Amino acid sequence: MRIGGGLGGCARIPRAPTSRARAKAFAALLAEQDGKRLIRERPGPEHADRDHRAGKVRGILRFSCDQGLGNFRDDIRSLIRAVNYF
């Protein structure tokens, strides 16, 4: 894969050696969730939700759900206010 680089050149990005291991871990976590995403249990683009403070994956979500949670910046009180608003 090529990307644009600093002075107009292109840099070659090697494939990550752990990509197969990451794919297996992702599939295992999704299997633990019975093949469902944790918020909206519908098929869709999948994304690993991370606890950025602890640096750990919490679960597999739809991309849009993970992005929505990210907008709340892990602030539970704001998320509860949003649910009550709805």
C-alpha positions, 0 to 999 in steps of 0.5 A: 500500500502506498501513501503520500509522503512528506516531500512529494514522495511515496512511502511503502507501508509494510503489512503488520506482522500481527494482522492475522493474529489481530483478525483471529482475536477480533473473531474470537471476541465477536464469537464471545458476543454470540456474533452480535454487536453489543449495542445494535445487534445488527450486521454492519461495519464492525469496530473494536471499542477501546477503553482509552484509559486502560488501553484495552478492547471492551468489545465489538460494536458497529462503527457508528455506535463506537463513533457515537460513544466516542463523541461522549468521551467516556462521560457516563453522566453525559450519556445518561443525560442523552438517554433521558433527553431521548 
